[in-house]
Amino acid sequence: MRPVIQILSYFSTLRNKSTTLLVSTTGDTGPAAVRAVSDTANPRLNILVHYPNGQISEFQRRQMTTIDSKCVKVVKFDGGGDDMDGPIKEILLSAASNDINTQNCVEGSDLGERSFCGINSYNIGRPMVQMVHFVWTYLRVA
Protein backbone atom coordinates (compact mmCIF):
# COMPACT_ATOMS: atom_id res chain seq x y z
CA MET A 1 0.00 0.00 0.00
CA ARG A 2 2.78 2.42 0.91
CA PRO A 3 4.41 2.50 -2.57
CA VAL A 4 1.04 3.20 -4.22
CA ILE A 5 0.32 6.05 -1.78
CA GLN A 6 3.80 7.50 -2.33
CA ILE A 7 3.30 7.44 -6.12
CA LEU A 8 -0.10 9.15 -5.78
CA SER A 9 1.42 11.75 -3.46
CA TYR A 10 4.23 12.43 -5.91
CA PHE A 11 1.88 12.96 -8.87
CA SER A 12 -0.52 15.04 -6.79
CA THR A 13 2.33 17.42 -6.01
CA LEU A 14 3.72 17.30 -9.54
CA ARG A 15 0.33 18.19 -11.04
CA ASN A 16 -0.32 20.79 -8.33
CA LYS A 17 -3.71 19.18 -7.79
CA SER A 18 -5.17 17.81 -4.59
CA THR A 19 -6.20 14.17 -4.50
CA THR A 20 -8.71 12.50 -2.21
CA LEU A 21 -8.36 8.76 -1.81
CA LEU A 22 -11.60 6.86 -1.19
CA VAL A 23 -11.51 3.58 0.74
CA SER A 24 -14.08 1.13 2.03
CA THR A 25 -12.56 -1.48 4.31
CA THR A 26 -13.34 -4.50 6.44
CA GLY A 27 -9.74 -5.50 6.94
CA ASP A 28 -6.21 -4.26 6.60
CA THR A 29 -6.57 -1.91 3.60
CA GLY A 30 -7.93 0.97 5.67
CA PRO A 31 -5.30 0.99 8.43
CA ALA A 32 -2.46 0.56 5.91
CA ALA A 33 -3.76 3.37 3.69
CA VAL A 34 -4.39 5.69 6.65
CA ARG A 35 -0.85 5.18 7.97
CA ALA A 36 0.71 5.66 4.52
CA VAL A 37 -1.20 8.90 3.84
CA SER A 38 -0.44 10.21 7.32
CA ASP A 39 3.26 9.44 6.89
CA THR A 40 3.49 11.30 3.56
CA ALA A 41 2.39 14.53 5.30
CA ASN A 42 1.46 15.89 1.89
CA PRO A 43 -1.27 18.55 2.22
CA ARG A 44 -2.40 17.74 -1.33
CA LEU A 45 -3.20 14.12 -0.44
CA ASN A 46 -6.25 13.29 1.70
CA ILE A 47 -8.00 10.04 2.50
CA LEU A 48 -11.61 9.28 3.37
CA VAL A 49 -12.04 5.79 4.82
CA HIS A 50 -15.40 4.10 5.36
CA TYR A 51 -15.84 0.99 7.49
CA PRO A 52 -18.95 -1.00 8.41
CA ASN A 53 -19.97 -0.57 12.04
CA GLY A 54 -19.24 -3.74 14.03
CA GLN A 55 -17.47 -5.58 11.20
CA ILE A 56 -13.85 -4.74 11.90
CA SER A 57 -11.80 -5.53 14.97
CA GLU A 58 -11.33 -2.99 17.72
CA PHE A 59 -7.62 -3.02 16.94
CA GLN A 60 -8.25 -2.12 13.28
CA ARG A 61 -10.70 0.61 14.30
CA ARG A 62 -8.13 2.14 16.64
CA GLN A 63 -5.42 1.96 13.94
CA MET A 64 -7.58 4.21 11.76
CA THR A 65 -9.25 6.50 14.28
CA THR A 66 -6.31 7.41 16.49
CA ILE A 67 -4.14 8.91 13.72
CA ASP A 68 -3.68 12.63 14.34
CA SER A 69 -3.66 14.01 10.80
CA LYS A 70 -5.71 16.68 9.05
CA CYS A 71 -5.37 14.61 5.86
CA VAL A 72 -7.27 11.61 7.30
CA LYS A 73 -11.03 11.25 7.80
CA VAL A 74 -12.55 7.96 8.98
CA VAL A 75 -16.29 7.30 8.96
CA LYS A 76 -18.29 4.28 10.07
CA PHE A 77 -21.51 3.27 8.36
CA ASP A 78 -24.30 0.80 8.99
CA GLY A 79 -24.36 -2.05 6.51
CA GLY A 80 -22.15 -4.72 5.02
CA GLY A 81 -18.58 -4.57 3.85
CA ASP A 82 -19.48 -4.13 0.18
CA ASP A 83 -22.22 -1.52 0.71
CA MET A 84 -19.86 1.41 0.07
CA ASP A 85 -18.49 0.08 -3.22
CA GLY A 86 -21.46 1.48 -5.19
CA PRO A 87 -21.32 5.01 -3.71
CA ILE A 88 -17.54 5.17 -4.15
CA LYS A 89 -17.90 4.07 -7.78
CA GLU A 90 -20.54 6.79 -8.33
CA ILE A 91 -18.23 9.44 -6.86
CA LEU A 92 -15.36 8.32 -9.09
CA LEU A 93 -17.56 8.26 -12.21
CA SER A 94 -19.09 11.65 -11.36
CA ALA A 95 -15.67 13.18 -10.80
CA ALA A 96 -14.43 11.75 -14.10
CA SER A 97 -17.35 13.29 -15.97
CA ASN A 98 -17.14 16.57 -14.01
CA ASP A 99 -20.68 16.11 -12.68
CA ILE A 100 -19.56 17.11 -9.20
CA ASN A 101 -17.87 20.26 -8.05
CA THR A 102 -14.25 19.41 -7.29
CA GLN A 103 -13.32 22.94 -6.32
CA ASN A 104 -12.30 23.26 -2.68
CA CYS A 105 -13.85 20.00 -1.52
CA VAL A 106 -12.06 20.21 1.80
CA GLU A 107 -13.33 22.98 4.04
CA GLY A 108 -10.88 25.86 4.06
CA SER A 109 -8.88 24.32 1.24
CA ASP A 110 -7.14 26.64 -1.17
CA LEU A 111 -5.42 23.85 -3.06
CA GLY A 112 -7.40 24.23 -6.27
CA GLU A 113 -9.09 21.43 -8.13
CA ARG A 114 -9.32 17.98 -6.60
CA SER A 115 -9.16 14.53 -8.13
CA PHE A 116 -10.51 11.34 -6.58
CA CYS A 117 -8.98 7.88 -6.54
CA GLY A 118 -10.28 4.58 -5.20
CA ILE A 119 -7.54 2.76 -3.33
CA ASN A 120 -9.21 -0.58 -2.61
CA SER A 121 -8.05 -3.86 -4.16
CA TYR A 122 -9.38 -2.78 -7.57
CA ASN A 123 -6.73 -0.05 -7.87
CA ILE A 124 -4.27 -1.14 -10.57
CA GLY A 125 -1.32 0.18 -8.57
CA ARG A 126 -1.63 -2.51 -5.92
CA PRO A 127 -1.24 -5.59 -8.16
CA MET A 128 1.50 -3.83 -10.15
CA VAL A 129 3.57 -3.29 -6.99
CA GLN A 130 2.85 -6.87 -5.92
CA MET A 131 3.99 -8.22 -9.30
CA VAL A 132 7.34 -6.47 -8.93
CA HIS A 133 7.69 -8.01 -5.48
CA PHE A 134 6.80 -11.50 -6.74
CA VAL A 135 9.21 -11.30 -9.70
CA TRP A 136 12.00 -10.02 -7.44
CA THR A 137 11.37 -12.85 -4.98
CA TYR A 138 11.28 -15.44 -7.76
CA LEU A 139 14.58 -14.18 -9.18
CA ARG A 140 16.19 -14.33 -5.75
CA VAL A 141 15.04 -17.91 -5.13
CA ALA A 142 15.47 -19.35 -8.65
N, C-alpha and C positions, 0 to 999 in steps of 0.2 A: 504494500500500500504506500509506503513512504516514497519510493522512487516515482510513482505516478503522481503523488501530491507535489513533489518537488518539481517535476516537469510542468505541471499545471501552474504552479507558482511562478516559475521562470517565464512561461509564455504570457501569463497575466501581466507581469511587469514589463516584458518586452513590448507587448501590444498597448500598454498603458490603459488597460481595461480591467475593471474589477470582475471577478468570477465568483459565483456562488455555487458551491458543490451541494448537491441534494442526495441524501442517503436515507434509506429505510433499512433498518437492521433488526435481526433477532439473534445476532451472534457477535462475532468478533470484528466485522467490518466497521461498525460504528466507532467502537473504542480506538481501533487502529487509525481510522481516518481523522478522528478528533485530535488524537495525539500528534499526528503528522502535520495537520493544519496549524495547530497551536505552536508546534516547534518551528515552523517556517517563519512565524511572526511577520508575515507579509500582509500589510493592511489592504491589499488588493484581492486577497483570497479569504473567503468566508465559507463556512459550512453550516448547513441546516440538517440536523439528524432527527429522524422520526423513529420511535420504537413503540411496539405494542405494549400497552400497560399489562404487567403481570406475566409477560412472555420472555423476559430476559432475566438473567441472574442479578442478584443485588450487587455483586461484584462488578458486572458489566455496566449496570446503571451508574454506579459510583465512578467508574472509569470515565464515563462521558459527562456526568453532571458536576464533577468537582474540579474540572479544568477552569482555571481563571484566565479567560481570554475573551476579548471583545469580538474576535473573529468566529467564535463558536456559539451556536444556539442548538439546544437539544429540547425536543418536544415529545411527550408521550401521547399516544392516541388509543382509543378503544377500538378493538378489532383484532384481526389476525395479522400475521407477519407479512402477507402479500397485499394487504388492503391499501397500502400507500403506493404500490407500483403504478396503478392507474393514474392517480393525481400527479405523481412525479412525471410520468410520461406526458401528460397533458401540459404541464408547465414547460417541459423541454420542447414540445412541438409548438406551443404558443410563442415561446421565446424565439424559436427558429423562424417562425413566420411573422415575427414582429407584432403579434396580436396583443402582447402585453407591454406595458410601459416598463422599460428597463432603465429608465433614468432615476438615479438616486433611490434605489430599492432599499438601501439601508438608511434608517433614520439618521439624519445629520451627515450623510455621506456627500462628499464633494468629489468623488472619484470618477465621475463621468458615467458612461454607459456600462452596463453589466451584462455578462454572459452567464449562462447556467450550464452545469455539467452534472450528469448522473455519475455517481462513483461506486455503484453497486457492482456485482459480479459481471454485469453486462457491459461494463466499460472496457473497451478494447485494450486500454493500457495495461490492465491487470494481467490478462493472459500473455501479452507480449513480454512483459517483465518476467513472468514465470517461465516462458519458453527460453529466454536467455539463461536463466538459472538452471533449467534442466539440461540444456546443451552444455553449459560449462561443467556441470556435475558429471555428465556422461563422458566428456572429454578427459576429465580428471581420473575417472575410474577405468575407462577403456584402455 
